[in-house]
């Protein structure tokens, strides 16, 4: 039978690891956005060889479930890192790599393919006439990008970045598979102690829901404020 007292205790216990989950998600969002920006610029300027490699990389990520990629990285990343370090003559045991690093790398790489499309779309949303006007005024390509394209593209991308942040938060729930404790893993651990699985998973679902609403509200408020200005 549903127990309110147990639900309250679960809620407080899960909230205790919420800062860790948010920090993980922010780290993943930043890294994936930087990777996505690099990928978008390579595709935008059609750099030979690299653009083909990126397309292949994105096809692989889109066709591979994240849980499969996570397990692949869990076993392959330390071994690959160990090989690279040995070639560089460095003595460090990569088998001691914290699982949280593997989670961050895995989700960041997966999310970067979607971030690159968001960024490319936001670039294309900027009126090309403004770019031509900037060039006619003597702006260099970098100045045009910095002063004209980037500010407007960022505004266009804010709603999608908010969605990406929500995806990153949800994706951290896969961390329990490799012993990373986020809010979902904490709920699972607490539920296993008293067999209150309904209360635990209901509380964690409400927390995810609340975070999603808050992120959406903040993004909408920012977007509206910028457009008014």
Helices and strands as residue ranges (DSSP letters): H 4-15, H 18-44, H 50-63, H 66-87, G 94-96, H 99-125, H 128-136, H 141-144, I 145-149, H 150-171, G 172-178, H 183-194, H 197-228
